[in-house]
Amino acid sequence: MGAYLLIALFSSQSHAQGTPNQLSSRTVIGGNVKQHADAVLAIMTYTTVPDVTTSSLSINSGATGNPGFGQTQLGGGFTISKSFPLYMEGTLAYSRYDPTFIATDGATQREVPTRWNTFSGTVGLGWDFRITDELVFRPILNGTIGRVSSDLKVGQSVFNHVTDSNLQFLENGSLDAYGYGGSLMLDYEHYRENYEIDAELRATDIYLRSFGGSDAVQGSAMAQQLSLWTRWRAPTGWRALDRPVRYVLELAYSHYFGDSAGVLGFNDLTSLGVGLELDSSKYPIVITRTRALVRYVFGHNVHGVSFGLAVSF
């Protein structure tokens, strides 16, 4: 596959009916903050690989009382050439998680809304082993680095009698994390004059662990994911930029294992996409194709629509 860049521009998730206990919306400041640190790292597992089903994901708290969650991912990958089949990929991702904590001194309680912002980047290096002219087996080594930051700003007087070290993270604190692991991929490319078929089957296993900061808020999580992505492209009969305009149909499915499973209330996501592609390869510019797609994403208790833009080089 040639180089590609996937940009998630907008997403609107309709609803999410319930989430696991580790993401409950009301937690008393104390021993449960590490549990939330584990949960935030588990959420970070959704951003470790290029995946159209989670490239733009948002869950509204709505009337459920569950924490709000939003995520956007920018990613891409390419093989240098058939003669030197080194594969390189990378993703940058941002997510926001909004739990509510309860501060108490034993006599009074006060809700403390928080916002945890997660930034992460993942790189991958692989090598293409060609099985046939159209099928490639690709093992990939992955590494991840990320940070979870709290932007809570509250007066210390609210916590006069709260001395737990977990508060240090909640009040403008941060938690850094690293990850390592790998992926196995089968990449199928079937190109004909009247149509093109792409398909990728990928299994990923990446271990995430926090480092630095207070021992009270150390966390870890395992990202385990099996995904299938397929795309059909064919001419529409229209022409632009002296090349045929193609329509694009896309189907993607991701199943989550390990700590990723159920952390947002679902174990799998399916994405159905339709769009158009412009071919600019006749002109001396870096971008050869530009695709715009509308995707419908759905899973257990969650569904929505997103718009994505991708380019090939």
C-alpha positions in Angstrom: 0.0 0.0 0.0 1.2 3.5 -0.8 1.6 6.2 1.8 -1.6 7.4 3.4 -2.7 10.0 6.0 -6.0 9.7 7.8 -7.6 12.8 9.4 -10.6 12.6 11.6 -12.5 15.9 11.3 -15.8 15.5 13.0 -17.8 12.9 15.0 -21.2 12.9 16.6 -22.0 9.9 18.8 -25.7 9.7 19.7 -25.6 8.0 23.0 -23.9 5.5 25.3 -26.1 3.6 27.6 -23.9 2.7 30.6 -20.3 2.2 31.2 -18.3 -0.1 33.5 -17.9 0.6 37.2 -14.3 1.7 36.7 -15.7 4.7 34.8 -18.4 5.6 37.2 -19.2 9.3 37.4 -18.9 9.8 41.2 -15.8 8.7 43.0 -14.7 9.7 46.5 -11.2 11.1 46.5 -9.0 8.4 48.1 -8.1 4.8 47.2 -10.1 4.8 43.9 -8.0 7.3 42.0 -5.5 4.6 40.9 -8.5 2.7 39.5 -9.2 5.7 37.4 -5.6 6.0 36.4 -5.8 2.4 35.1 -9.0 3.4 33.3 -7.5 6.3 31.6 -4.6 4.2 30.4 -7.1 1.6 29.2 -8.8 4.4 27.2 -5.4 5.3 25.7 -5.2 1.8 24.3 -7.9 2.9 21.7 -5.3 5.4 20.2 -2.3 3.1 19.8 -2.9 1.9 16.2 -4.4 3.5 13.1 -8.1 2.5 13.2 -10.9 4.2 11.4 -13.5 2.9 13.9 -12.0 5.0 16.7 -10.2 7.7 14.7 -13.0 10.1 15.8 -15.1 8.9 18.7 -17.3 10.9 21.1 -19.6 9.6 23.9 -22.0 12.1 25.5 -22.8 11.7 29.1 -26.4 12.8 28.4 -29.0 11.6 30.9 -27.0 8.5 31.9 -24.7 10.3 34.4 -21.7 8.6 33.0 -18.5 10.5 32.2 -18.2 12.2 28.8 -15.5 11.0 26.5 -14.1 12.3 23.2 -11.2 11.2 21.0 -9.6 12.3 17.7 -6.7 10.5 15.9 -4.4 11.4 13.1 -2.4 8.6 11.6 -0.7 7.2 8.5 1.7 4.5 7.2 3.6 3.5 4.1 6.0 1.0 2.6 9.1 2.6 1.1 9.2 0.4 -2.0 8.9 -3.2 -3.2 12.7 -3.5 -3.5 13.2 -2.2 0.1 9.9 -3.1 1.8 10.4 -1.3 5.1 7.0 -0.3 6.5 6.7 2.8 8.7 3.6 4.1 10.5 2.6 6.7 13.1 -0.4 8.1 15.0 -1.0 11.1 17.1 -4.1 11.1 19.3 -6.0 13.3 21.8 -8.8 12.1 24.1 -10.8 13.8 26.9 -12.4 12.0 29.8 -14.6 13.9 32.3 -15.3 12.0 35.5 -16.6 13.7 38.7 -14.9 13.2 42.0 -16.4 13.7 45.5 -14.2 15.6 48.0 -15.1 14.9 51.6 -13.6 15.7 55.0 -15.9 13.1 56.7 -18.6 15.6 57.5 -19.3 17.4 54.2 -19.1 16.4 50.6 -18.6 18.4 47.4 -18.6 17.4 43.8 -15.4 18.2 41.9 -15.7 18.0 38.1 -12.4 17.1 36.5 -11.1 16.9 33.0 -8.3 14.5 32.1 -6.7 15.2 28.7 -4.7 12.4 27.1 -2.1 13.0 24.4 -0.3 10.0 22.9 1.8 9.1 19.9 2.7 5.7 18.5 5.3 4.7 15.9 5.7 1.4 14.1 8.4 -0.3 12.0 7.7 -3.4 10.0 8.9 -5.4 7.1 6.8 -6.7 4.1 7.1 -10.4 3.3 5.4 -10.9 0.0 3.3 -14.1 -0.2 1.9 -13.4 -3.7 1.9 -10.3 -6.0 -1.2 -9.1 -4.2 -0.8 -10.4 -0.6 1.8 -9.3 2.0 2.5 -10.5 5.5 3.7 -7.6 7.7 5.1 -8.0 11.3 5.4 -4.6 13.0 7.2 -3.4 16.2 5.3 -0.6 18.0 6.2 1.9 20.6 4.0 4.4 22.4 4.5 7.5 24.5 1.7 9.5 26.1 0.7 11.9 28.9 -2.5 12.2 31.0 -3.0 15.7 32.4 -5.6 17.1 34.8 -6.7 20.7 34.3 -8.7 20.8 37.6 -8.4 24.2 39.2 -10.0 24.4 42.6 -9.1 26.3 45.8 -7.1 24.3 48.3 -9.6 25.3 51.0 -12.1 22.8 49.5 -9.7 20.0 50.6 -8.6 21.3 54.0 -8.8 17.9 55.6 -8.0 15.8 52.5 -4.3 14.8 52.6 -4.4 11.8 50.2 -1.5 12.0 47.7 -4.0 11.2 44.9 -5.1 14.9 45.1 -1.7 15.9 43.7 -2.6 14.3 40.4 -6.1 15.8 40.3 -5.0 19.3 40.9 -3.0 20.3 37.8 -1.1 17.0 37.9 0.0 14.6 35.1 0.8 11.0 34.5 3.2 9.9 31.8 3.0 6.5 30.1 5.0 4.4 27.7 4.1 1.3 25.7 5.7 -1.4 23.7 4.5 -4.3 21.7 3.8 -5.3 18.1 1.3 -6.2 15.4 0.8 -8.8 12.7 -0.9 -7.7 9.5 -2.1 -9.3 6.3 -2.4 -6.7 3.5 -4.2 -7.6 0.3 -4.3 -5.3 -2.8 -6.3 -6.3 -5.9 -6.1 -3.5 -8.5 -7.8 -3.7 -11.9 -8.7 -1.0 -14.4 -12.4 -0.9 -13.5 -12.1 -1.4 -9.7 -9.7 -1.6 -6.8 -9.9 -3.7 -3.6 -7.9 -3.2 -0.5 -8.1 -5.3 2.7 -6.1 -5.4 5.9 -6.4 -7.9 8.8 -4.4 -6.8 11.8 -3.8 -8.2 15.3 -2.2 -5.8 17.9 -0.8 -6.3 21.4 0.8 -3.3 23.2 1.5 -3.0 26.9 1.1 0.4 28.5 2.5 1.5 31.8 2.9 4.8 33.6 6.2 6.2 34.9 7.3 9.0 37.1 5.0 10.9 39.4 3.3 9.7 42.6 3.2 5.9 43.3 -0.4 6.3 44.3 -1.5 7.0 40.8 0.6 4.5 38.8 -1.4 2.5 36.3 -1.0 0.0 33.5 -3.1 -1.4 30.7 -2.9 -3.9 27.9 -4.0 -2.9 24.4 -5.2 -6.0 22.5 -7.1 -5.5 19.3 -8.2 -7.5 16.2 -9.3 -5.4 13.2 -10.4 -5.9 9.7 -10.5 -3.0 7.2 -11.7 -3.3 3.5 -12.2 -0.7 0.8 -13.7 -0.8 -2.8 -13.0 1.9 -5.3 -14.4 2.3 -8.8 -15.0 5.1 -11.4 -18.2 7.0 -11.1 -18.2 8.1 -14.8 -17.3 11.7 -13.9 -14.0 13.3 -14.5 -12.0 15.9 -12.6 -8.3 17.0 -12.8 -8.1 15.0 -16.1 -8.7 11.8 -14.2 -11.8 9.7 -13.3 -13.6 10.5 -10.1 -14.0 7.3 -8.0 -16.6 6.4 -5.5 -15.4 4.6 -2.4 -17.1 2.0 -0.2 -15.5 1.1 3.1 -16.2 -1.5 5.8 -14.2 -1.8 9.0 -14.5 -3.9 12.2 -12.5 -3.8 15.4 -12.8 -6.2 18.3 -11.1 -5.3 21.6 -9.5 -7.7 24.2 -7.6 -7.2 27.4 -8.1 -3.9 29.2 -9.6 -2.3 26.1 -12.6 -4.6 26.3 -15.7 -2.9 27.8 -13.9 0.1 29.2 -16.2 2.4 27.2 -19.2 0.0 27.3 -18.5 -2.0 24.2 -16.2 -4.8 23.0 -16.3 -4.1 19.3 -17.1 -1.4 16.7 -18.2 -1.5 13.1 -17.8 1.3 10.6 -19.6 1.6 7.2 -18.3 4.4 5.0 -19.1 5.9 1.6 -17.4 8.8 -0.2 -15.6 10.2 -3.3 -12.0 10.2 -4.3 -10.1 12.7 -6.5 -7.1 11.6 -8.5 -4.4 14.4 -8.8 -1.6 12.1 -10.0 -1.3 13.8 -13.4 0.0 16.9 -11.8 3.4 17.4 -10.2 2.2 17.6 -6.6 3.0 15.3 -3.6 -0.6 14.3 -3.0 -1.8 11.7 -5.6 -5.4 11.0 -4.3 -7.7 12.7 -1.9 -10.7 10.9 -0.3 -13.6 12.3 1.7 -15.8 9.8 3.5 -18.9 9.8 5.7 -18.9 6.9 8.1 -21.6 5.4 10.3 -20.0 3.8 13.4 -21.9 1.5 15.7 -21.4 -1.0 18.5 -23.1 -2.1 21.7 -25.0 0.9 23.2 -23.2 3.4 21.0 -23.6 4.7 17.4 -22.9 7.8 15.5 -21.7 9.5 12.3 -18.3 10.9 11.4 -16.6 12.7 8.5 -13.1 11.8 7.5 -10.5 13.1 5.1 -7.6 11.0 3.8 -4.8 11.6 1.3 -2.3 9.2 -0.5 1.2 10.1 -1.6 
